[in-house]
Amino acid sequence: MVTDGESSKFDTYVIAEAGVNHDGDLGKARELVYAAREGGANAVKFQTWLPGELTGRFSRNVAYIEETLRPNEDRAGLSERLRLPLENFIELSVLASDLGLDFLSTPDGFESLGFLVHEVGIGAIKVGSTELNHLQFLRAVGECHLPVILSTGLGTLSEVEEALDTLVNAGGQDLKVTLMQCTSEYPAPDDEMNLRVLETYRHSFGVPVGLSDHSTGVLAPALAVALGASVIEKHITLSRRDEGPDHATSLEVEEFREMMALVRRSEALLGQARKRPTASEERNRVGIRRGLVAAHNLPMGTVLCEEDLACKRPALGLLPKELGLAIGRTTRRALLADEPVGWSDLC
């Protein structure tokens, strides 16, 4: 599980966000865990809340939610329809572990937080954008002393700073926090993704960064990796044709696999920051670079002048920068035109 900013060759931690794409059905939730494994994710994540913890009776419906409500159903009713009982998350956690996945679930209330930490035993706390300015909740999260992955949708830089300070003040300076750029729209328009915020977070706060991606397609995660993201969160669904609020902007399993391949290739392409010849380049060095060669046939005993030498492939013998050191030396043997010249050929 990603807990710090240390890097390796392939270190991007990818979370398959099952969210509420189970539509309140434990059977579908189980299938989503299998889908996360098949998609190649490192972790599968759900959302956990008790009645009344997340949505009040006077909640307003944003547009993407309005489209998925049933007749005479309000936002609170939708939340209750999509909610899984707490005990289901214990079973899902065991299944994820059996499949080699980390299990995460976003707590949407204080009681749910306590349940996930103490009963389920989650290894990190994913905090949704809803809580960015909910400082009392962030203090409770920090006091759990677990790594935190914090989404920052709807936030300003000052709000992000305040949230980060609240977490660290509660959890201590050693608390591991990853800041996730997020655009709280479903789907998020390309021109509102603002992936360069990742660089702003890295430079402003010096913490690991990631992307909670609500855009369509598979490109944004790869671009985020190029900008330094160490965590990617992307919704996964069994079918985009299902009726829940997040299905339409989620990836089906094969698309998730495509995204994973693109992320891993991006990591490989980015490579290391240190500039030095690669193993492949070393194998090609002699055939690509130039070395000193005889400009024409040279008899043994020739005292070399500049016109006697040229720089051509292959890169055997003396380097081009050693031309000046060779001038005035005497050939120990006859050299043919274009034949590489080494120190052993000169006296």
Secondary structure, 3 states (H helix, E strand, C coil): CCCCCCCCCCCCEEEEEEECCCCCCHHHHHHHHHHHHHHCCCEEEEEECCCCCCCCCCCCCCHHHHCCCCCCCCHHHHHHHHCCCHHHHHHHHHHHHHCCCEEEEEECCHHHHHHHHHHHCCCCEEECHHHCCCHHHHHHHHCCCCCEEEECCCCCHHHHHHHHHHHHHHHCCCCCEEEEEECCCCCCCHHHCCCCHHHHHHHHHCCCEEEEECCCCCHHHHHHHHCCEEEEEEEECCCCCCCCCCHHHCECHHHHHHHHHHHHHHHHHHCCCCCCCCHHHHHHHHHHCCEEEECCCECCCCECCHHHEEEECCCCCCCHHHHHHHCCCEECCCECCCCECCHHHEC
